[in-house]
Structures are given as C-alpha cells and as structure tokens.
C-alpha cells in the first residue's frame, strides 16, 4: 500500500521519502556512536555554598516549626498551640543536637529547646533562631559529610555558647544527585545552665559590637565562611580527594591569581557565577519540567558557560594580549632608548639604516616597527645576487658616448 501510494504521488515523493530515511539513519548512527558521559565526571570540582539567615517573628516564622521540618519530626509550639508534624518527610539522613558542656538537660531535647527559645523572646519582631545552610561535598562519604557538618556546628557552639540543631538532608529525588546539604539551626541566646541568657555576640548590632571592641557582623560571618572552607578542604584531603573548595567569589579568586602570576588560573576563573535557585523557584521548575523561573534560567546559563569554558579560551587570550600590548610596547621602547644611549657614534645616515631607530623615537612611531628596522641589515652589507647586475646611476654628461642605436631606430629617425 505504501509503495503504491508513492508511485501515485510520483518520483518526487519517492525521492523525498528516501532522503528522509537516510537522514533518520544518520541521526540514529550518530546517537549510537555518542558515548554517554558517566555521572562521576559531572563533579569536576567541589561546590561551595554557605548562607545564614535569622528566623524572625515579623515574617511569620517559628523556630519550633522550622526545627520540626528540618529534622522530620512532630513538635508542638507551646506559644501558639500549633502542632507541626513532618514525620512523613523524606530525605532526612541524620539529626543531632550540640550544646555547651555546662548546658542543662533541656538543651538535648528538641521540643524543650525550641519552646524555650520562643518563650525567651517577647517582641513581635524577635529573632528566635539563626539558620546555616551548608553544601556538603559529594566527593565525601556519608559519614564524612556528617562529621564535617558536626565539626562546623561545634565551632559555632564553642565560639558563641549557643545550642545547634543539625539536620543532614539527602538530594531530592528529581534534583541534582550531588546536592548533599545540612541545616544547622542555632539559638540566638547563650545557653546558661537550664535557661537561655543574653543574645550571642553574632546577634548584636554593629554599634554594640563596636562598643565591645568587636568587628562588624558581616566580617564575623565572612570569617565563619572561611573556616568552613578550611574544614571542608581538610576533610577532602583526609579522604584522598583532589577537589578543593574556596569561600571567595570568582572576582576575588581571579584577582588573587593575577597577583601571584598564575595567568592560567585567572583565565579559568573568567566565567559567570552560578545562581542559587532557592526552594520556591526549584518547585516551579520541577512542576514545569524545565527551567521557567528567572533564577533557574540564570543557573542554566552559568552551568553552560562553565561547561564550555575551554571554547572561550581564545577570547580570554585576546583580552589578555590587548591588556599587555601597551606594557610590551613601553618595554620595547625603553630597550631601544637604552641601546641608543650606549651605542657608538653613528656613521653617515646614507649608509646607516640603524638611524631609523632614532627617527622612530623622535617621531613617536610604533616601537615594534622600529624594532623591525633595528635587525634589518644595511643595504651595503646585503649579499648581492651575482646573476643580477646593479648598474650605477650615470652622470648627466653629453660628452659620454651613448650606446649605438638599433637599425630600426635609425630608419625612423630620417623619415619625414
């Protein structure tokens, strides 16, 4: 039936069908020849992410609800009477609570700890907790990631005297399989025995911190981010992994690489930073099955740019050469000036093409063009081809005999 319909449509339809079949075969062949990239190659470098934010009543947040959701448990908020049950939540790998050594028994009970944190605050815009979100390197094993999260939480407990509720989450089912992360929920007040005391140093205003001889809170958070990078790199080195993380931005890393003269590293860092998508934009993208949010699109562009960084090497090299060209020209001009100052007295300009250098320096010509003339041999010293005769210019003297004219010249000279 199919062949009969093609014969009815004519030879052109048969040719079109054959062309389409050949194109489909070529596509299938190329697809079969393409080797799938293993998932291990995706993790070229360890990913660094560390953010912190306070939980405030002014935004309708509750530290009891936040602790229940992150730990995947059921808690009751005594202040509002609301029950927060997240026992059916999936993806919670491990939970633990760290507190100072002199803390009372309430600090190890999640229900009692966060209800005490809510009861200690009286204002309607109080900060009841502070959350840290950390990306754990996928290059580490599960137990090593848990140790890294607990080590950073222990640093917070020892530095500020607060309690830290640690919850380690696995990657989402439809998300990136490298997205191992930890939520650390800290109290904003210092643990003093069986009660919560004054606000911790990190929660004070910059004015109060300055009065106590401390730096700004932003500098304090930057130092904590650096400390997390040190702990993560130590864990990676202990695990025998070559990947490392850096807490600085790409701009700061590129400037540091340029200062120490590592141009290759500086060029490799010439890329667009990735954008953190966030929970709401991620849910929007997952429902649509593709990146429809603005943050999701920005992240896709950044990932594509990082993947094709090698193809952009030529552009980076051109920018670098454009940047270094004025410096190179100044260096060449200085070298030419120094050589002219130390060279012997010049000969006559007619037989000294090296005087071109002085002319170039006077007329402000391109130093590279002057350098080209510098290494050119003088005309008197250039080897001559023995097969070619170089006649000298004759003086304008009528007494010199002229060469005899040819016969046809004489013939036409006497004709009228």
Order of alpha helices (4+ residues) and beta strands (2+ residues): alpha-alpha-beta-alpha-beta-beta-beta-alpha-beta-alpha-beta-beta-beta-beta-alpha-alpha-alpha-alpha-alpha-alpha-alpha-alpha-alpha-alpha
